Amino acid sequence: MPLDASRSEPRTHRLSAQEARQRLEHARDTRLAQLRALAGTGRTADDGFLAEQKAAVEGVLAEIDAAFARVADGTYGRCEGCGKPVPAERLEILPYTRHCVACRSRTA
């Protein structure tokens, strides 16, 4: 899909629950593959770098699970900070995000 550089307004199209679940399933499958790859490195669990990578991936998996819960309760796609819809572009990149860019930058 070509990029339209002249477009400055975010898309108002919201993901359907089915589209959101598909994106979240893909993100979860990707993270689970990363965990399997980390386990197959031959490095020991007490390796600090490996432990940090594993913890980061597990943290994203927890965020993905929370996003599935938001889909189920109908709050998916709403910023937890300001309550406004999260732009579709952001959800395409981070389907498990809880915040719009402005609120995320305030919480980081």
C-alpha positions as CSV (number, residue, x, y, z in Angstrom):
1,M,0.0,0.0,0.0
2,P,1.6,3.3,-1.0
3,L,2.0,6.1,1.5
4,D,0.1,9.3,1.0
5,A,2.5,12.0,2.2
6,S,-0.1,14.7,1.7
7,R,-2.4,13.2,4.3
8,S,-2.1,14.9,7.7
9,E,-5.3,13.7,9.4
10,P,-5.3,10.4,11.2
11,R,-7.7,7.8,9.8
12,T,-10.9,7.6,11.6
13,H,-11.5,3.9,10.7
14,R,-11.6,1.8,13.8
15,L,-10.6,-1.8,13.8
16,S,-13.4,-4.3,14.1
17,A,-13.2,-6.7,17.0
18,Q,-12.2,-9.4,14.5
19,E,-9.5,-7.3,13.0
20,A,-8.1,-6.4,16.4
21,R,-8.1,-10.1,17.5
22,Q,-6.3,-11.1,14.3
23,R,-3.6,-8.4,14.9
24,L,-3.2,-9.4,18.5
25,E,-3.0,-13.1,17.6
26,H,-0.2,-12.3,15.1
27,A,1.6,-10.2,17.7
28,R,1.3,-13.0,20.3
29,D,2.5,-15.6,17.8
30,T,5.5,-13.4,17.0
31,R,6.4,-13.0,20.7
32,L,6.0,-16.7,21.4
33,A,8.4,-17.4,18.5
34,Q,10.8,-15.0,20.1
35,L,10.6,-16.9,23.4
36,R,11.2,-20.2,21.6
37,A,14.2,-18.7,19.8
38,L,15.6,-17.4,23.1
39,A,15.2,-20.8,24.7
40,G,17.1,-22.3,21.7
41,T,20.2,-20.1,22.0
42,G,22.0,-22.5,24.3
43,R,22.6,-19.7,26.8
44,T,21.8,-20.4,30.5
45,A,18.8,-18.8,32.2
46,D,21.2,-16.9,34.6
47,D,22.6,-15.0,31.6
48,G,21.6,-11.4,32.4
49,F,21.1,-10.3,28.8
50,L,18.9,-13.4,28.0
51,A,16.9,-12.8,31.2
52,E,16.3,-9.2,30.2
53,Q,15.2,-10.2,26.7
54,K,12.9,-12.9,28.1
55,A,11.3,-10.5,30.6
56,A,10.7,-7.9,27.9
57,V,9.0,-10.4,25.6
58,E,6.9,-11.7,28.6
59,G,5.9,-8.1,29.4
60,V,4.6,-7.6,25.8
61,L,2.8,-10.9,26.1
62,A,1.0,-9.6,29.2
63,E,0.1,-6.4,27.3
64,I,-1.3,-8.5,24.5
65,D,-3.4,-10.5,27.0
66,A,-4.7,-7.2,28.5
67,A,-5.6,-6.0,25.0
68,F,-7.6,-9.2,24.3
69,A,-9.5,-8.4,27.5
70,R,-10.2,-4.8,26.2
71,V,-11.5,-6.3,23.0
72,A,-13.8,-8.5,25.0
73,D,-15.1,-5.7,27.1
74,G,-15.5,-3.2,24.3
75,T,-12.8,-0.7,25.4
76,Y,-10.1,-1.7,22.9
77,G,-8.9,1.3,20.9
78,R,-9.7,3.9,23.5
79,C,-6.8,5.6,25.3
80,E,-6.6,4.8,29.0
81,G,-5.2,8.3,29.6
82,C,-7.6,10.7,27.8
83,G,-10.4,8.4,26.7
84,K,-10.1,9.4,23.1
85,P,-9.8,6.9,20.2
86,V,-6.3,5.7,19.6
87,P,-5.5,6.4,15.9
88,A,-5.8,3.4,13.6
89,E,-2.2,3.8,12.5
90,R,-0.9,3.4,16.0
91,L,-3.0,0.3,16.5
92,E,-1.6,-1.1,13.3
93,I,1.9,-0.7,14.7
94,L,1.2,-1.6,18.3
95,P,-2.1,-3.5,18.4
96,Y,-1.8,-3.9,22.2
97,T,-1.2,-0.3,23.1
98,R,-3.2,1.3,25.9
99,H,-2.5,4.9,25.1
100,C,-2.4,7.5,22.3
101,V,1.0,8.9,21.5
102,A,0.4,12.1,23.6
103,C,-0.6,10.2,26.7
104,R,2.1,7.6,26.2
105,S,4.8,10.3,26.1
106,R,3.4,11.7,29.4
107,T,3.5,8.3,31.1
108,A,7.0,7.3,29.8
